[in-house]
């Protein structure tokens, strides 16, 4: 696969704005492990290899278990995720697939039961941000590092 366009060079102001949002989300108070699970799950849904490589690598480096990463696409059938993580993952799926789901009331209610209002807004911004990054990476064909050529990230 070949990169179509380098968004960082083509529109540095736009990428700077996204980076500011990313910086806010990273430091908003949500647990780092939760942030990486949400980013990984949205990236799985969107088929973003670049983001999957980045966020699974970052999650592993922060101590996330291989089992939780492997089972993330089947989180509903696994006991490895906390109720709070399950609520975040349900909201992630609902918003990532919003055209199909309409953000259903049960997912909202589960989320608001496990997050205070600020956290729920921050979670929603996190989900929106990773979906934008996925669209940039998939749309412009960002190529993830090849560990056989470049070593681990």
BELNORGI-V627189 format. One record per residue. N is the residue number from 1. RES is the residue in three letters. SS is DSSP state (@ for helix, = for strand, . for the rest). NEAR is the number of other ideal C-beta (glycine too) atoms within 10 Angstrom. Layout:
N/RES/SS/NEAR + N/RES/SS/NEAR
//
This chain:
1/UNK/./8 + 2/UNK/./5 + 3/UNK/./12 + 4/UNK/./10 + 5/UNK/./13 + 6/UNK/./11 + 7/UNK/@/18 + 8/UNK/@/14 + 9/UNK/@/8 + 10/UNK/@/10 + 11/UNK/./14 + 12/UNK/@/11 + 13/UNK/@/7 + 14/UNK/@/13 + 15/UNK/@/16 + 16/UNK/@/10 + 17/UNK/@/11 + 18/UNK/@/16 + 19/UNK/@/12 + 20/UNK/@/10 + 21/UNK/@/15 + 22/UNK/@/17 + 23/UNK/@/10 + 24/UNK/@/13 + 25/UNK/@/20 + 26/UNK/@/12 + 27/UNK/./8 + 28/UNK/./15 + 29/UNK/./8 + 30/UNK/./20 + 31/UNK/./13 + 32/UNK/@/13 + 33/UNK/@/16 + 34/UNK/@/20 + 35/UNK/@/22 + 36/UNK/@/21 + 37/UNK/@/23 + 38/UNK/@/25 + 39/UNK/@/27 + 40/UNK/@/26 + 41/UNK/@/24 + 42/UNK/@/27 + 43/UNK/@/26 + 44/UNK/@/19 + 45/UNK/@/16 + 46/UNK/@/18 + 47/UNK/./10 + 48/UNK/./26 + 49/UNK/@/15 + 50/UNK/@/20 + 51/UNK/@/24 + 52/UNK/@/21 + 53/UNK/@/19 + 54/UNK/@/21 + 55/UNK/@/25 + 56/UNK/@/20 + 57/UNK/@/16 + 58/UNK/@/16 + 59/UNK/@/22 + 60/UNK/@/14 + 61/UNK/@/11 + 62/UNK/./11 + 63/UNK/./8 + 64/UNK/./19 + 65/UNK/./12 + 66/UNK/@/10 + 67/UNK/@/10 + 68/UNK/@/17 + 69/UNK/@/18 + 70/UNK/@/12 + 71/UNK/./15 + 72/UNK/@/21 + 73/UNK/@/13 + 74/UNK/@/9 + 75/UNK/@/20 + 76/UNK/@/10 + 77/UNK/@/7 + 78/UNK/./14 + 79/UNK/./6 + 80/UNK/./14 + 81/UNK/./18 + 82/UNK/./12 + 83/UNK/@/10 + 84/UNK/@/17 + 85/UNK/@/20 + 86/UNK/@/16 + 87/UNK/@/23 + 88/UNK/@/29 + 89/UNK/@/22 + 90/UNK/@/21 + 91/UNK/@/24 + 92/UNK/@/27 + 93/UNK/@/20 + 94/UNK/@/20 + 95/UNK/@/20 + 96/UNK/@/22 + 97/UNK/./14 + 98/UNK/@/12 + 99/UNK/@/6 + 100/UNK/@/8 + 101/UNK/@/13 + 102/UNK/./10 + 103/UNK/./13 + 104/UNK/./11 + 105/UNK/@/8 + 106/UNK/@/9 + 107/UNK/@/19 + 108/UNK/@/15 + 109/UNK/@/10 + 110/UNK/@/20 + 111/UNK/@/23 + 112/UNK/@/14 + 113/UNK/@/11 + 114/UNK/@/18 + 115/UNK/./20 + 116/UNK/./10 + 117/UNK/@/8 + 118/UNK/@/11 + 119/UNK/@/19 + 120/UNK/@/18 + 121/UNK/@/12 + 122/UNK/@/18 + 123/UNK/@/24 + 124/UNK/@/16 + 125/UNK/@/16 + 126/UNK/@/26 + 127/UNK/@/22 + 128/UNK/@/15 + 129/UNK/@/19 + 130/UNK/@/26 + 131/UNK/@/21 + 132/UNK/@/13 + 133/UNK/@/24 + 134/UNK/@/23 + 135/UNK/@/12 + 136/UNK/@/20 + 137/UNK/@/23 + 138/UNK/@/16 + 139/UNK/@/12 + 140/UNK/./15 + 141/UNK/./13 + 142/UNK/./23 + 143/UNK/./12 + 144/UNK/./17 + 145/UNK/./14 + 146/UNK/./9 + 147/UNK/@/11 + 148/UNK/@/6 + 149/UNK/@/6 + 150/UNK/@/9 + 151/UNK/./8 + 152/UNK/./8 + 153/UNK/./11
//
